[in-house]
Amino acid sequence: MGKKQHYVPRLLLKGFSTDENHKLIDIFLLNQDLIRTDCGLYEQAQKHNLYGADQKLEKKFEQIESAVSSSLLKLRTENLGLPLEDQLSFKLFTLFQLARTPSAAQQQDEAFTLMVRNLASYYPKLKTLKNDIQVGVRDPYIFLFQIACDMVDYILDLKIGLLKAPKGDSFLIGEHPVVVLNPFLCFKNWPGSKGGIGVKGTIIVIPISKYYTVILYDNLRYSLTGTNNVVELEHTDLNILNYCQVLQSTYCVYFGEPQDAKMLRQFRDASVSYRTQIKSELESYKLLEPNSAKNAHDLIRMSRKDLPISQNFSFFSVFAKQVVDTLGPSMDIRREAIKKLDRQQP
């Protein structure tokens, strides 16, 4: 059978446990429309040898988890006074969590399949067969781990804050718990995907307990509305963030406090269409050649379909000077820190 390897690590799930020993957790099974209470926490969000029987990648994830464990304990007590080294460790943990789930591997295969099908459409002999093409990566998690390593610099400039559940309410955590948002690009009516982590207005959220979610955000465009970067959410905002956990899950979501069963079922029913569709998509733009109004070529960009939610949250405000920032479909929307790093590359 091999070793159980958790794609949502236990040190995260323990923040949602229902008992003092952190061994039990409640589950909402999406396909069965069933709530189960006090289930074994160790058995959740895992597959045998998911990252390989040799355990090499599993040990890498264990090292990342070990480096962040003390920071998680601090954050769960509203202690944001993390040394720079601990802040870096948490950002790395969040980035690698984004890349280590079955959902991440599936989206990667979907993206490659769409890209190859698009290329095939330009060749008459392949065009009629393109829909039969399926592409998969042999070692998807090693590939995703390498991509995450290459993208570390893309999150270093993001600031850390805390979102606190309102009294009488609590957070869910799903099977793909890291959520990438971009209210700024939504506000600017940006026509492309808003799921990039290196672009203007990026917000990354990850629930760390029943009562707290960590937010990494572009502090050149947003300020949090709370005190000392801790914001107690409105119920509406918490419901949207919980809905995101359902949208990004395939089989179940987890929780540690009693939930409104009616609300969970509303989340489930509303999310079915998004959860069961391909999440990757190709975006195509027509670009005119210089000094020519006739010659044009296609700009093809791979992206992830945006979550079907309103991003009009109340836990931040957009700086007034950023409101006038003009954006277009073919413009460079990388954050300033990312542009600076890219200029420094040899």
C-alpha positions in Angstrom: 0.0 0.0 0.0 2.9 2.4 0.8 2.9 5.4 3.1 0.0 7.8 3.5 1.1 11.2 2.1 -1.0 14.2 3.0 -1.7 16.9 0.4 -3.3 19.0 3.1 -0.8 18.6 5.9 -1.9 17.6 9.4 -0.4 20.7 11.0 -3.1 22.7 9.0 -5.9 20.2 9.6 -5.2 20.2 13.3 -6.4 23.9 13.4 -9.8 22.5 12.5 -10.0 19.6 14.9 -13.0 19.0 17.0 -11.2 17.6 20.1 -8.4 18.7 22.4 -6.0 16.0 21.2 -6.4 17.2 17.5 -7.3 13.7 16.3 -10.9 14.3 15.1 -12.4 16.6 12.4 -15.9 17.1 10.8 -16.4 16.6 7.1 -19.0 17.6 4.5 -19.0 15.1 1.7 -19.9 17.0 -1.4 -21.0 14.3 -3.8 -23.0 12.4 -1.1 -24.4 15.6 0.4 -23.5 14.2 3.8 -22.1 15.6 7.0 -19.9 13.3 9.1 -18.7 14.3 12.6 -15.6 13.3 14.6 -13.8 11.6 11.8 -10.2 10.5 12.1 -8.0 13.5 11.2 -5.0 11.3 10.1 -7.1 9.7 7.4 -8.0 12.9 5.6 -6.6 14.6 2.5 -4.1 11.8 1.8 -3.2 9.2 -0.8 -0.7 6.4 -0.6 2.6 7.3 -2.3 1.1 10.4 -3.8 4.5 12.0 -4.1 6.4 8.8 -4.9 7.4 5.6 -3.1 11.0 6.9 -2.6 9.7 9.5 -0.1 12.1 12.1 -1.4 9.5 14.8 -2.3 7.5 13.9 0.9 10.6 14.7 3.0 11.0 18.0 1.2 7.4 18.9 2.2 8.1 17.7 5.7 11.1 20.1 6.0 8.9 23.0 4.8 6.2 22.1 7.3 8.7 21.8 10.1 10.0 25.3 9.4 6.6 26.8 9.6 5.1 25.0 12.5 6.1 27.6 15.2 4.8 30.4 13.0 1.4 28.8 12.7 1.1 28.6 16.4 1.9 32.3 16.7 -0.5 33.3 14.0 -3.3 31.4 15.6 -2.9 33.6 18.6 -2.9 36.8 16.5 0.9 37.2 16.9 2.0 38.8 13.6 5.5 39.7 15.0 7.2 37.1 12.9 11.0 37.5 12.2 11.8 37.9 8.5 13.0 34.3 8.3 9.7 33.0 9.7 7.8 35.2 7.3 9.7 33.7 4.4 9.1 30.2 5.7 5.3 30.8 5.8 5.3 32.3 2.3 7.2 29.3 1.0 4.8 27.0 2.8 1.8 28.7 1.2 3.4 28.6 -2.3 4.2 24.9 -2.1 0.8 24.1 -0.6 -0.6 25.7 -3.8 1.4 23.2 -5.9 1.0 19.9 -3.9 -2.7 18.9 -4.3 -4.4 16.6 -6.8 -6.3 19.6 -8.0 -3.1 21.3 -8.9 -1.9 18.3 -10.8 -5.2 18.0 -12.7 -5.2 21.6 -13.7 -1.6 21.3 -14.9 -2.6 18.4 -17.2 -5.7 20.3 -18.4 -3.5 23.2 -19.3 -1.0 21.1 -21.3 -3.8 19.3 -23.1 -5.4 22.6 -24.1 -2.1 24.0 -25.4 -1.3 20.9 -27.5 -4.9 20.8 -28.9 -4.5 24.5 -29.8 -1.3 23.7 -31.7 -2.9 20.7 -33.4 -5.7 23.0 -34.7 -3.1 24.7 -37.0 -2.3 21.4 -38.8 -4.9 20.0 -41.1 -3.8 16.4 -40.5 -4.2 16.8 -36.7 -7.1 19.2 -36.6 -9.8 16.6 -36.8 -8.1 14.6 -34.0 -7.3 17.3 -31.6 -10.2 16.6 -29.2 -8.8 13.1 -28.7 -5.4 14.5 -27.5 -4.8 14.1 -23.7 -1.5 15.2 -22.1 -0.3 14.2 -18.7 3.0 14.7 -16.8 4.7 11.5 -15.6 5.8 12.9 -12.3 3.3 15.8 -11.8 4.3 16.8 -8.2 8.0 16.9 -8.9 7.2 19.1 -11.9 4.9 21.3 -9.8 7.5 21.5 -7.0 10.1 22.7 -9.5 7.7 25.4 -10.8 7.1 26.5 -7.2 10.8 26.8 -6.6 11.1 29.0 -9.7 8.3 31.2 -8.5 9.5 31.9 -4.9 10.6 35.4 -5.8 7.0 36.2 -6.9 5.6 36.2 -3.4 8.4 37.7 -1.3 7.0 41.3 -1.5 3.5 40.3 -0.3 2.6 41.5 3.2 1.2 39.2 5.8 -2.1 39.9 7.6 -4.8 38.0 9.5 -8.5 37.6 8.8 -10.5 36.7 11.9 -13.8 34.9 11.9 -16.7 37.0 13.3 -18.2 35.8 16.5 -20.4 32.8 16.2 -18.8 31.8 12.9 -15.8 29.9 11.6 -13.7 29.0 8.6 -13.8 25.9 6.4 -10.8 24.3 4.8 -10.9 22.4 1.6 -8.8 20.0 -0.4 -7.0 22.8 -2.3 -7.0 25.4 0.5 -4.8 28.2 -1.0 -7.1 30.7 -2.8 -5.7 33.3 -5.2 -7.8 36.4 -5.6 -7.4 39.8 -7.2 -10.1 42.4 -6.4 -8.0 45.1 -7.9 -8.0 43.5 -11.4 -11.7 42.9 -11.0 -12.2 46.6 -10.1 -10.2 47.5 -13.2 -12.3 45.2 -15.4 -9.1 43.4 -16.5 -10.3 41.0 -19.2 -7.8 38.2 -18.5 -7.3 35.7 -15.7 -7.0 37.2 -12.2 -5.3 34.1 -10.7 -1.6 35.1 -11.2 0.6 35.4 -8.1 3.1 37.9 -9.6 0.6 40.5 -10.8 -0.7 43.8 -9.5 -3.4 43.4 -6.9 -2.6 39.8 -5.9 -4.2 38.5 -2.7 -3.5 34.9 -1.5 -5.5 33.5 1.4 -5.0 30.2 3.3 -7.2 29.2 6.3 -5.0 28.1 9.2 -7.6 27.3 11.9 -11.3 27.5 12.6 -10.9 31.1 13.5 -8.1 32.5 11.4 -7.1 32.8 7.7 -3.8 34.3 6.7 -3.8 36.8 3.9 -0.8 37.7 1.7 -1.5 40.9 -0.2 -0.1 43.5 -2.4 0.4 46.4 0.0 1.1 48.9 -2.8 -2.6 48.6 -3.8 -4.4 47.6 -0.6 -4.6 48.5 3.0 -6.4 46.2 5.5 -9.2 47.8 7.4 -8.4 46.3 10.8 -5.8 47.2 13.5 -2.2 45.9 13.3 -3.1 43.9 10.1 -5.8 41.9 11.9 -9.3 42.2 10.5 -12.4 40.7 12.0 -14.5 39.8 9.0 -18.1 40.6 8.2 -20.2 37.4 7.9 -20.7 38.1 4.2 -17.0 38.1 3.5 -16.4 34.9 5.6 -19.2 33.2 3.6 -17.5 34.1 0.3 -14.1 32.8 1.5 -15.7 29.5 2.8 -17.5 29.2 -0.6 -14.1 29.4 -2.3 -13.0 26.4 -0.3 -15.9 24.5 -1.6 -15.3 25.7 -5.2 -11.8 24.4 -5.1 -12.6 21.0 -3.6 -13.6 17.8 -5.3 -14.8 15.4 -2.6 -15.1 17.2 0.7 -14.4 20.2 3.0 -13.4 20.1 6.6 -14.5 22.1 9.7 -14.1 22.1 13.4 -17.2 24.1 14.6 -20.8 23.2 13.9 -21.8 24.7 10.5 -25.2 25.7 9.1 -26.2 22.6 7.1 -28.4 24.7 4.9 -25.5 27.0 4.0 -23.2 24.1 3.2 -25.7 22.6 0.9 -26.2 26.0 -0.8 -22.5 26.1 -1.3 -22.5 22.6 -2.7 -25.3 23.2 -5.2 -24.0 26.5 -6.4 -20.5 25.1 -6.9 -21.3 22.0 -8.9 -20.9 23.6 -12.4 -17.5 25.1 -11.5 -16.1 22.1 -9.6 -16.9 19.7 -12.4 -15.6 21.8 -15.4 -12.1 22.2 -16.8 -10.4 25.0 -14.8 -7.8 26.0 -17.4 -8.5 28.1 -20.5 -6.7 29.7 -23.4 -7.0 33.4 -23.8 -6.5 34.9 -27.3 -5.8 38.5 -28.2 -5.3 40.1 -31.6 -2.1 42.2 -31.6 -1.4 44.6 -34.5 2.1 44.6 -36.0 3.9 47.9 -35.7 3.1 50.4 -38.4 0.4 48.2 -39.8 -3.4 48.3 -39.4 -3.9 45.1 -41.3 -1.3 42.6 -40.2 -2.2 41.1 -36.8 -1.2 37.9 -34.9 -2.7 36.1 -32.0 -1.3 36.3 -28.5 -2.2 33.1 -26.7 -2.1 33.0 -23.0 -2.8 30.1 -20.7 -4.8 30.9 -17.6 -7.0 29.5 -14.9 -10.7 30.2 -14.9 -11.7 32.8 -12.3 -13.7 31.7 -9.3 -17.4 32.6 -9.9 -17.6 35.0 -6.9 -17.9 38.7 -6.2 -14.6 40.1 -5.0 -16.1 43.2 -3.4 -14.7 42.4 0.0 -14.9 44.9 2.9 -11.7 43.8 4.7 -9.5 46.1 2.6 -9.4 49.4 0.7 -7.7 50.2 -2.5 -5.3 53.1 -2.4 -6.7 56.1 -4.4 -3.6 56.6 -6.5 -3.9 53.0 -7.8 -7.5 53.6 -9.0 -6.3 55.5 -12.0 -3.8 52.9 -13.1 -4.7 52.1 -16.8 -4.6 48.5 -17.8 -5.2 46.8 -21.1 -5.3 43.1 -22.2 -1.7 43.1 -23.6 -0.1 45.4 -21.0 2.5 44.3 -18.5 0.6 43.9 -15.2 3.5 42.5 -13.1 4.0 44.0 -9.7 6.8 46.5 -9.4 8.9 44.2 -7.2 8.7 41.4 -9.9 9.7 43.8 -12.7 12.7 44.9 -10.6 13.8 41.3 -10.0 13.4 40.4 -13.7 15.6 43.4 -14.7 18.3 42.1 -12.3 18.4 38.7 -14.0 21.5 38.1 -16.0 
